[in-house]
Amino acid sequence: MEATQGENMVNDALTRAAVFSPFLKLQLKRFPNVTSALGKGRFDQAMTRARAAGAEAQTVAAALRRERSALALALGVADLAGAMPLEQVIGTLSDFADDAVERALQDTFAQRTPDAEPLGFAVLALGKHGSRELNYSSDVDLLFLFDPETLPLKPREDAAQAAVRIGQRLIETLQKRDAEGYVFRVDMRLRPTPEVTPVALPVNAAISYYETSALPWERAAFIRARAVAGDMALSAYFLDAIHPFVWRRSLDFGAIGEVMSITGRIRDHYAQGQAFGPGFDLKRGRGGIREIEFFAQVQQLIHGGREPALRAPATLDALRALRDAGKITPDEAEALSDAYQLFRTIEHRLQMVDDRQTHSLPEDNEALDNVAHLHGLGSGDALLALLREPVTRVAGIYDTLRGEAEERLPQGIGALEEALLRAGMPDPAAARMRIESWRSGKARSLRTQAARDAFEAMLPGLIRTLAAAPDPARALNRFDDIVARLPSGINFFRLLEAQPELQQVLAAILSHAPALADQLGRRPELLDGLISKTAFEPPPPVEALIKEFRRAERGGEDYQLLLDRVRRLVNERRFALGVQLITGAADPIEVAGGYARVAEAAVRMLADAAVVEFEEKHGRVPGSELLILALGRLGGEGLTQASDLDLIYLFTGSFEAVSDGPKPLGATEYFNRLAQRVTAALNVQTAAGPLYEVDTRLRPSGADGLLAVSLDSFAEYQAKQAWTWEHMALTRARPVYGSGEGQEALQQTIDTVLNAERDAQKLLADAAKMRTEMAQHKPPQGPLDVKLGEGGLVDLEFAVHTLQLKHRIAFHPRLERAIEQLIAVKLVPPGVEEAHFLLARILVTLRLVSPDSAIPPEASQALVARVCGQGSWDALLAAQREARQRISGLWRAVKGEENAE
């Protein structure tokens, strides 16, 4: 704001204030020093003088009343002059409210218990005060909480009595009127069951209420809740505890119905203010302020649990965040934002006239003209013309939340079967019996009326989608499994109704991917993550994934909650990758790389968490750190949905060192116990579901050896005792955890081992013997086992690793890179690389479609062929036979049985 404004603008604002606002006219006379600053266009000075207006008052209450009246004058004229944007006006009012509540509370404590710290009593702001959007003449919505253990008491007074007395005194200070006016009207009706509860509630009782008994509208109210006065730690404790109630992790499309129901009741209760024209209620009328706020809050309730950036309390901030996140269109955001600013400005004009908390346009023409003149318009008709189009536009946007009239499937046997036949169900009778079973309410997920209503609303669209699926009967049966296993179905059913495109994804899952269908039955919220467009994009690099997982951190999160959160996020990413594959959104090779990046990010995140938690009890081992070496498919950066993680735990420094914590441990015991913690973090079943199986049998001495050994011991073992197969495993080894220095030292150790001279004949003999023994102990699981079958991926790995070790060349943990380098030096014939990619695609795909490597159902064969780059199932079979023959020939040539061509 500049020091001065144009004289004409200022004089016009002062004239309008004096002529059309009796309230401002009075304040112009009461506060001549503020008026003088305004007359010179010095709005900053006017604000400063307004905040000092109570300096000579005898009590805090009197000081606040004078300050509030003077501030109303300074803000009112600045607003009329256009010297302050709306957001600054409402922000300044809200800041004063914060200060007023805090000073009034401090005064209350000083009067009651002057020698005690003002602890144990917290004031939260809700509504427009909470979002820093107070009206010109607004009340403040407050919630009082107390802690019986810390609240200062007077003699023979219990905590509940004390808290009520503090709350009542605070309310009186703020809203009592005298010749100086008042500070703020106080509204306590947003507390739990206000008709029966005291004004101040024990904090734990309030938490219990919101966790178990709160009504849907109270969720929307707490979007705008914030601590404003008193014991801030107590407020933080409460807000953190009810966070899951407000911001549900699962996408909550039921919020639409809840808020629309509230809107309907508002429209009915304030029916006379709904029609646009004189008497129109700018706040509650159709197309008014409340509908803009509710439109934003619905989107926040649906998506805010998963996307913290959408949790902006202020309406304009929320609209911008929703636009930026793609939840509403830019046109909607612009129309609603412009309308909101206009409506709030006119609302202020209504309230400036007599300092009344009114939101309705006057019905009297003369009074309506007066408001228009105060705003700088020529007549009430001009004011109506200014508002008409935005009101209509807001009402239209808000009504899009309602959607079309809900469709229902009929109840009677004949009518239902006819409807199913029209929908395209190949066996209407079987489908009808399945639906009748659901309607019986036997499934736990369908026992409540709300769940059954949501189910019936979703069912017509789902039936049409499943009827068009490759195998409708199979999809319907698997959906029945999900319904039977859901602990609660209401949100799952509402999500499917609200997002028809997810029905297509669900049909693909049910038709083709039993592994994904099983996961969905255990955790239906996995479907939520597919709404975001990013779910169908490749996962970012590992570092970016780690940042993504950390962005969801919450303050005060303990170790177990952190593990659950990371597991949940990782499982969502893995589920989305599987969906990418079966919907054809990604190449299986890209999906395999995505699985590996997600797994590595999980290892690093959970290892970090385990280390921090372990160090609290046992400290650190000086000069030592934990290192993790990935082998197998994780080392080669190409996992499947079902892959376990091959890991070796190592530590740097001396095994004789001792940790420096409260419970010191020797280095070997320290890192072995820490490794156990990391393994448990990765593979223990929790509420968030299982994560990965961890295989540590590739460590020195296998299952008989220590879980974690020193890097020096590892190097010595590999140089003097390791078997050939252990060196072959190292060709795909890759450090994934530890400091840069530690990982570099580990990589140098691996390089030294791999580049050592070795007996070529012994190498070939050992490799051939190992492959024969493996074939005996791990035969192919099915006709399409492209991993273990002859000419499969294991044969290819043996051939490549043998050549790498024999010639000390092409050491790259990614198999395709090693093959490229071997082809370049003519140790592997052209065509093997393509054979590897084809079999890898088949493996990744079948782990989802046919986990037992059997021939997949006919309806899924075309999908498998397509994602593997073949035109038909027969073409895929022919291509994989050719690939396996090529690999068999390579393996025989490496063993010296024939020449590879």
Summary of the structure (lengths in Angstrom):
residues: 901
radius of gyration: 34.9
end to end distance: 80.8
largest distance: 108.7
contacts: 3088
relative contact order: 0.05
helix: 62%
strand: 6%
